Amino acid sequence: MQEKAFNFTQGTAIYKFPHTSQVESIAVLELAAAHDAMPAGAQQVL
């Protein structure tokens, strides 16, 4: 199983999601944006 990472932009922030699919990452990011919180398991890289 390969490790995958996806980068998403939220305002001026870029989040990196390890060990997840793109669809899952987007859903997590949208949920986090709705709750004004950092996505679980994400690292802010910018």
mmJSON file of the N, C-alpha and C atoms, coordinates in Angstrom:
{"data_MODEL":{"atom_site":{
"group_PDB":["ATOM","ATOM","ATOM","ATOM","ATOM","ATOM","ATOM","ATOM","ATOM","ATOM","ATOM","ATOM","ATOM","ATOM","ATOM","ATOM","ATOM","ATOM","ATOM","ATOM","ATOM","ATOM","ATOM","ATOM","ATOM","ATOM","ATOM","ATOM","ATOM","ATOM","ATOM","ATOM","ATOM","ATOM","ATOM","ATOM","ATOM","ATOM","ATOM","ATOM","ATOM","ATOM","ATOM","ATOM","ATOM","ATOM","ATOM","ATOM","ATOM","ATOM","ATOM","ATOM","ATOM","ATOM","ATOM","ATOM","ATOM","ATOM","ATOM","ATOM","ATOM","ATOM","ATOM","ATOM","ATOM","ATOM","ATOM","ATOM","ATOM","ATOM","ATOM","ATOM","ATOM","ATOM","ATOM","ATOM","ATOM","ATOM","ATOM","ATOM","ATOM","ATOM","ATOM","ATOM","ATOM","ATOM","ATOM","ATOM","ATOM","ATOM","ATOM","ATOM","ATOM","ATOM","ATOM","ATOM","ATOM","ATOM","ATOM","ATOM","ATOM","ATOM","ATOM","ATOM","ATOM","ATOM","ATOM","ATOM","ATOM","ATOM","ATOM","ATOM","ATOM","ATOM","ATOM","ATOM","ATOM","ATOM","ATOM","ATOM","ATOM","ATOM","ATOM","ATOM","ATOM","ATOM","ATOM","ATOM","ATOM","ATOM","ATOM","ATOM","ATOM","ATOM","ATOM","ATOM","ATOM","ATOM"],
"id":[1,2,3,4,5,6,7,8,9,10,11,12,13,14,15,16,17,18,19,20,21,22,23,24,25,26,27,28,29,30,31,32,33,34,35,36,37,38,39,40,41,42,43,44,45,46,47,48,49,50,51,52,53,54,55,56,57,58,59,60,61,62,63,64,65,66,67,68,69,70,71,72,73,74,75,76,77,78,79,80,81,82,83,84,85,86,87,88,89,90,91,92,93,94,95,96,97,98,99,100,101,102,103,104,105,106,107,108,109,110,111,112,113,114,115,116,117,118,119,120,121,122,123,124,125,126,127,128,129,130,131,132,133,134,135,136,137,138],
"type_symbol":["N","C","C","N","C","C","N","C","C","N","C","C","N","C","C","N","C","C","N","C","C","N","C","C","N","C","C","N","C","C","N","C","C","N","C","C","N","C","C","N","C","C","N","C","C","N","C","C","N","C","C","N","C","C","N","C","C","N","C","C","N","C","C","N","C","C","N","C","C","N","C","C","N","C","C","N","C","C","N","C","C","N","C","C","N","C","C","N","C","C","N","C","C","N","C","C","N","C","C","N","C","C","N","C","C","N","C","C","N","C","C","N","C","C","N","C","C","N","C","C","N","C","C","N","C","C","N","C","C","N","C","C","N","C","C","N","C","C"],
"label_atom_id":["N","CA","C","N","CA","C","N","CA","C","N","CA","C","N","CA","C","N","CA","C","N","CA","C","N","CA","C","N","CA","C","N","CA","C","N","CA","C","N","CA","C","N","CA","C","N","CA","C","N","CA","C","N","CA","C","N","CA","C","N","CA","C","N","CA","C","N","CA","C","N","CA","C","N","CA","C","N","CA","C","N","CA","C","N","CA","C","N","CA","C","N","CA","C","N","CA","C","N","CA","C","N","CA","C","N","CA","C","N","CA","C","N","CA","C","N","CA","C","N","CA","C","N","CA","C","N","CA","C","N","CA","C","N","CA","C","N","CA","C","N","CA","C","N","CA","C","N","CA","C","N","CA","C","N","CA","C","N","CA","C"],
"label_alt_id":[null,null,null,null,null,null,null,null,null,null,null,null,null,null,null,null,null,null,null,null,null,null,null,null,null,null,null,null,null,null,null,null,null,null,null,null,null,null,null,null,null,null,null,null,null,null,null,null,null,null,null,null,null,null,null,null,null,null,null,null,null,null,null,null,null,null,null,null,null,null,null,null,null,null,null,null,null,null,null,null,null,null,null,null,null,null,null,null,null,null,null,null,null,null,null,null,null,null,null,null,null,null,null,null,null,null,null,null,null,null,null,null,null,null,null,null,null,null,null,null,null,null,null,null,null,null,null,null,null,null,null,null,null,null,null,null,null,null],
"label_comp_id":["MET","MET","MET","GLN","GLN","GLN","GLU","GLU","GLU","LYS","LYS","LYS","ALA","ALA","ALA","PHE","PHE","PHE","ASN","ASN","ASN","PHE","PHE","PHE","THR","THR","THR","GLN","GLN","GLN","GLY","GLY","GLY","THR","THR","THR","ALA","ALA","ALA","ILE","ILE","ILE","TYR","TYR","TYR","LYS","LYS","LYS","PHE","PHE","PHE","PRO","PRO","PRO","HIS","HIS","HIS","THR","THR","THR","SER","SER","SER","GLN","GLN","GLN","VAL","VAL","VAL","GLU","GLU","GLU","SER","SER","SER","ILE","ILE","ILE","ALA","ALA","ALA","VAL","VAL","VAL","LEU","LEU","LEU","GLU","GLU","GLU","LEU","LEU","LEU","ALA","ALA","ALA","ALA","ALA","ALA","ALA","ALA","ALA","HIS","HIS","HIS","ASP","ASP","ASP","ALA","ALA","ALA","MET","MET","MET","PRO","PRO","PRO","ALA","ALA","ALA","GLY","GLY","GLY","ALA","ALA","ALA","GLN","GLN","GLN","GLN","GLN","GLN","VAL","VAL","VAL","LEU","LEU","LEU"],
"label_asym_id":["A","A","A","A","A","A","A","A","A","A","A","A","A","A","A","A","A","A","A","A","A","A","A","A","A","A","A","A","A","A","A","A","A","A","A","A","A","A","A","A","A","A","A","A","A","A","A","A","A","A","A","A","A","A","A","A","A","A","A","A","A","A","A","A","A","A","A","A","A","A","A","A","A","A","A","A","A","A","A","A","A","A","A","A","A","A","A","A","A","A","A","A","A","A","A","A","A","A","A","A","A","A","A","A","A","A","A","A","A","A","A","A","A","A","A","A","A","A","A","A","A","A","A","A","A","A","A","A","A","A","A","A","A","A","A","A","A","A"],
"label_entity_id":["1","1","1","1","1","1","1","1","1","1","1","1","1","1","1","1","1","1","1","1","1","1","1","1","1","1","1","1","1","1","1","1","1","1","1","1","1","1","1","1","1","1","1","1","1","1","1","1","1","1","1","1","1","1","1","1","1","1","1","1","1","1","1","1","1","1","1","1","1","1","1","1","1","1","1","1","1","1","1","1","1","1","1","1","1","1","1","1","1","1","1","1","1","1","1","1","1","1","1","1","1","1","1","1","1","1","1","1","1","1","1","1","1","1","1","1","1","1","1","1","1","1","1","1","1","1","1","1","1","1","1","1","1","1","1","1","1","1"],
"label_seq_id":[1,1,1,2,2,2,3,3,3,4,4,4,5,5,5,6,6,6,7,7,7,8,8,8,9,9,9,10,10,10,11,11,11,12,12,12,13,13,13,14,14,14,15,15,15,16,16,16,17,17,17,18,18,18,19,19,19,20,20,20,21,21,21,22,22,22,23,23,23,24,24,24,25,25,25,26,26,26,27,27,27,28,28,28,29,29,29,30,30,30,31,31,31,32,32,32,33,33,33,34,34,34,35,35,35,36,36,36,37,37,37,38,38,38,39,39,39,40,40,40,41,41,41,42,42,42,43,43,43,44,44,44,45,45,45,46,46,46],
"pdbx_PDB_ins_code":[null,null,null,null,null,null,null,null,null,null,null,null,null,null,null,null,null,null,null,null,null,null,null,null,null,null,null,null,null,null,null,null,null,null,null,null,null,null,null,null,null,null,null,null,null,null,null,null,null,null,null,null,null,null,null,null,null,null,null,null,null,null,null,null,null,null,null,null,null,null,null,null,null,null,null,null,null,null,null,null,null,null,null,null,null,null,null,null,null,null,null,null,null,null,null,null,null,null,null,null,null,null,null,null,null,null,null,null,null,null,null,null,null,null,null,null,null,null,null,null,null,null,null,null,null,null,null,null,null,null,null,null,null,null,null,null,null,null],
"Cartn_x":[0.847,0.0,0.884,0.664,1.486,0.927,1.81,1.409,1.102,-0.045,-0.444,-0.657,-0.351,-0.562,-1.198,-2.171,-2.854,-2.778,-2.62,-2.571,-3.846,-4.444,-5.657,-5.471,-6.111,-6.001,-7.282,-7.148,-8.282,-7.898,-8.38,-7.919,-6.464,-5.567,-4.14,-3.384,-4.121,-3.494,-3.473,-2.426,-2.338,-2.226,-3.087,-3.073,-2.621,-1.869,-1.364,-2.027,-2.666,-3.38,-2.682,-2.019,-1.401,-2.4,-2.184,-2.957,-4.453,-4.841,-6.265,-6.486,-7.711,-8.019,-8.383,-8.395,-8.68,-10.099,-11.063,-12.456,-12.612,-11.97,-12.025,-11.393,-10.29,-9.591,-10.446,-11.102,-11.968,-13.11,-13.71,-14.812,-14.353,-13.172,-12.613,-12.356,-11.833,-11.517,-12.792,-13.827,-15.101,-15.714,-15.639,-16.164,-15.404,-14.095,-13.264,-13.586,-13.794,-14.111,-15.438,-16.383,-17.7,-17.607,-16.662,-16.5,-15.34,-14.719,-13.601,-12.52,-12.071,-11.08,-10.094,-8.953,-7.954,-8.45,-8.328,-8.711,-7.916,-8.57,-7.905,-6.869,-5.66,-4.608,-3.944,-4.312,-3.724,-2.613,-1.672,-0.592,-0.646,-0.675,-0.66,0.763,0.982,2.323,2.608,1.606,1.826,0.915],
"Cartn_y":[-1.2,0.0,1.252,2.09,3.289,4.417,5.234,6.41,7.548,8.156,9.245,10.516,11.637,12.925,13.892,14.64,15.599,16.98,17.984,19.356,20.092,20.787,21.549,22.964,23.911,25.288,25.694,26.385,26.928,28.348,29.311,30.667,30.761,31.08,31.159,29.978,29.007,27.859,26.662,25.874,24.636,23.48,22.489,21.338,20.089,19.247,18.003,16.836,15.971,14.847,13.529,12.908,11.606,10.466,9.363,8.13,8.335,9.042,9.21,9.482,9.286,9.537,10.993,11.434,12.827,13.189,12.32,12.58,12.706,11.81,11.853,13.143,13.538,14.741,15.988,16.069,17.21,17.267,16.11,16.056,16.52,16.088,16.488,17.993,18.513,19.936,20.774,20.343,21.055,21.038,19.895,19.767,20.69,20.723,21.577,23.055,23.404,24.791,25.194,24.275,24.545,24.744,24.062,24.142,25.049,25.679,26.593,25.919,24.749,23.98,23.329,22.95,22.245,20.831,20.373,19.012,17.979,16.935,15.88,15.181,15.047,14.354,15.189,16.46,17.325,18.176,18.515,19.388,20.664,21.809,23.072,23.345,23.422,23.547,24.935,25.813,27.18,28.125],
"Cartn_z":[0.0,0.0,0.0,-0.982,-1.096,-0.236,0.264,1.031,0.068,0.254,-0.627,0.189,-0.401,0.266,-0.721,-0.249,-1.096,-0.459,-1.28,-0.782,-1.181,-0.237,-0.489,0.041,-0.604,-0.15,0.559,1.647,2.388,2.783,2.045,2.255,1.824,2.743,2.43,3.029,3.542,4.189,3.25,3.316,2.553,3.548,3.374,4.275,3.534,4.208,3.631,4.365,3.602,4.205,3.879,4.845,4.617,4.81,4.103,4.297,4.094,3.036,2.773,1.296,0.852,-0.55,-0.755,-1.999,-2.308,-1.875,-2.146,-1.788,-0.28,0.458,1.916,2.44,1.823,2.258,2.056,0.904,0.616,1.618,1.918,2.872,4.252,4.662,5.954,5.98,4.883,4.811,4.863,4.139,4.145,5.538,6.201,7.56,8.504,8.356,9.203,8.963,7.703,7.376,8.007,8.016,8.6,10.109,10.728,12.185,12.586,11.572,11.832,12.673,12.206,12.959,11.988,12.502,11.71,11.397,10.141,9.795,10.589,11.028,11.798,10.927,11.462,10.745,9.673,9.597,8.568,9.16,8.302,8.725,7.902,8.56,7.828,7.381,6.071,5.54,4.99,5.001,4.539,5.3],
"occupancy":[1.0,1.0,1.0,1.0,1.0,1.0,1.0,1.0,1.0,1.0,1.0,1.0,1.0,1.0,1.0,1.0,1.0,1.0,1.0,1.0,1.0,1.0,1.0,1.0,1.0,1.0,1.0,1.0,1.0,1.0,1.0,1.0,1.0,1.0,1.0,1.0,1.0,1.0,1.0,1.0,1.0,1.0,1.0,1.0,1.0,1.0,1.0,1.0,1.0,1.0,1.0,1.0,1.0,1.0,1.0,1.0,1.0,1.0,1.0,1.0,1.0,1.0,1.0,1.0,1.0,1.0,1.0,1.0,1.0,1.0,1.0,1.0,1.0,1.0,1.0,1.0,1.0,1.0,1.0,1.0,1.0,1.0,1.0,1.0,1.0,1.0,1.0,1.0,1.0,1.0,1.0,1.0,1.0,1.0,1.0,1.0,1.0,1.0,1.0,1.0,1.0,1.0,1.0,1.0,1.0,1.0,1.0,1.0,1.0,1.0,1.0,1.0,1.0,1.0,1.0,1.0,1.0,1.0,1.0,1.0,1.0,1.0,1.0,1.0,1.0,1.0,1.0,1.0,1.0,1.0,1.0,1.0,1.0,1.0,1.0,1.0,1.0,1.0],
"B_iso_or_equiv":[0.0,0.0,0.0,0.0,0.0,0.0,0.0,0.0,0.0,0.0,0.0,0.0,0.0,0.0,0.0,0.0,0.0,0.0,0.0,0.0,0.0,0.0,0.0,0.0,0.0,0.0,0.0,0.0,0.0,0.0,0.0,0.0,0.0,0.0,0.0,0.0,0.0,0.0,0.0,0.0,0.0,0.0,0.0,0.0,0.0,0.0,0.0,0.0,0.0,0.0,0.0,0.0,0.0,0.0,0.0,0.0,0.0,0.0,0.0,0.0,0.0,0.0,0.0,0.0,0.0,0.0,0.0,0.0,0.0,0.0,0.0,0.0,0.0,0.0,0.0,0.0,0.0,0.0,0.0,0.0,0.0,0.0,0.0,0.0,0.0,0.0,0.0,0.0,0.0,0.0,0.0,0.0,0.0,0.0,0.0,0.0,0.0,0.0,0.0,0.0,0.0,0.0,0.0,0.0,0.0,0.0,0.0,0.0,0.0,0.0,0.0,0.0,0.0,0.0,0.0,0.0,0.0,0.0,0.0,0.0,0.0,0.0,0.0,0.0,0.0,0.0,0.0,0.0,0.0,0.0,0.0,0.0,0.0,0.0,0.0,0.0,0.0,0.0],
"pdbx_formal_charge":[null,null,null,null,null,null,null,null,null,null,null,null,null,null,null,null,null,null,null,null,null,null,null,null,null,null,null,null,null,null,null,null,null,null,null,null,null,null,null,null,null,null,null,null,null,null,null,null,null,null,null,null,null,null,null,null,null,null,null,null,null,null,null,null,null,null,null,null,null,null,null,null,null,null,null,null,null,null,null,null,null,null,null,null,null,null,null,null,null,null,null,null,null,null,null,null,null,null,null,null,null,null,null,null,null,null,null,null,null,null,null,null,null,null,null,null,null,null,null,null,null,null,null,null,null,null,null,null,null,null,null,null,null,null,null,null,null,null],
"auth_seq_id":[1,1,1,2,2,2,3,3,3,4,4,4,5,5,5,6,6,6,7,7,7,8,8,8,9,9,9,10,10,10,11,11,11,12,12,12,13,13,13,14,14,14,15,15,15,16,16,16,17,17,17,18,18,18,19,19,19,20,20,20,21,21,21,22,22,22,23,23,23,24,24,24,25,25,25,26,26,26,27,27,27,28,28,28,29,29,29,30,30,30,31,31,31,32,32,32,33,33,33,34,34,34,35,35,35,36,36,36,37,37,37,38,38,38,39,39,39,40,40,40,41,41,41,42,42,42,43,43,43,44,44,44,45,45,45,46,46,46],
"auth_comp_id":["MET","MET","MET","GLN","GLN","GLN","GLU","GLU","GLU","LYS","LYS","LYS","ALA","ALA","ALA","PHE","PHE","PHE","ASN","ASN","ASN","PHE","PHE","PHE","THR","THR","THR","GLN","GLN","GLN","GLY","GLY","GLY","THR","THR","THR","ALA","ALA","ALA","ILE","ILE","ILE","TYR","TYR","TYR","LYS","LYS","LYS","PHE","PHE","PHE","PRO","PRO","PRO","HIS","HIS","HIS","THR","THR","THR","SER","SER","SER","GLN","GLN","GLN","VAL","VAL","VAL","GLU","GLU","GLU","SER","SER","SER","ILE","ILE","ILE","ALA","ALA","ALA","VAL","VAL","VAL","LEU","LEU","LEU","GLU","GLU","GLU","LEU","LEU","LEU","ALA","ALA","ALA","ALA","ALA","ALA","ALA","ALA","ALA","HIS","HIS","HIS","ASP","ASP","ASP","ALA","ALA","ALA","MET","MET","MET","PRO","PRO","PRO","ALA","ALA","ALA","GLY","GLY","GLY","ALA","ALA","ALA","GLN","GLN","GLN","GLN","GLN","GLN","VAL","VAL","VAL","LEU","LEU","LEU"],
"auth_asym_id":["A","A","A","A","A","A","A","A","A","A","A","A","A","A","A","A","A","A","A","A","A","A","A","A","A","A","A","A","A","A","A","A","A","A","A","A","A","A","A","A","A","A","A","A","A","A","A","A","A","A","A","A","A","A","A","A","A","A","A","A","A","A","A","A","A","A","A","A","A","A","A","A","A","A","A","A","A","A","A","A","A","A","A","A","A","A","A","A","A","A","A","A","A","A","A","A","A","A","A","A","A","A","A","A","A","A","A","A","A","A","A","A","A","A","A","A","A","A","A","A","A","A","A","A","A","A","A","A","A","A","A","A","A","A","A","A","A","A"],
"auth_atom_id":["N","CA","C","N","CA","C","N","CA","C","N","CA","C","N","CA","C","N","CA","C","N","CA","C","N","CA","C","N","CA","C","N","CA","C","N","CA","C","N","CA","C","N","CA","C","N","CA","C","N","CA","C","N","CA","C","N","CA","C","N","CA","C","N","CA","C","N","CA","C","N","CA","C","N","CA","C","N","CA","C","N","CA","C","N","CA","C","N","CA","C","N","CA","C","N","CA","C","N","CA","C","N","CA","C","N","CA","C","N","CA","C","N","CA","C","N","CA","C","N","CA","C","N","CA","C","N","CA","C","N","CA","C","N","CA","C","N","CA","C","N","CA","C","N","CA","C","N","CA","C","N","CA","C","N","CA","C","N","CA","C"],
"pdbx_PDB_model_num":[1,1,1,1,1,1,1,1,1,1,1,1,1,1,1,1,1,1,1,1,1,1,1,1,1,1,1,1,1,1,1,1,1,1,1,1,1,1,1,1,1,1,1,1,1,1,1,1,1,1,1,1,1,1,1,1,1,1,1,1,1,1,1,1,1,1,1,1,1,1,1,1,1,1,1,1,1,1,1,1,1,1,1,1,1,1,1,1,1,1,1,1,1,1,1,1,1,1,1,1,1,1,1,1,1,1,1,1,1,1,1,1,1,1,1,1,1,1,1,1,1,1,1,1,1,1,1,1,1,1,1,1,1,1,1,1,1,1]
}}}
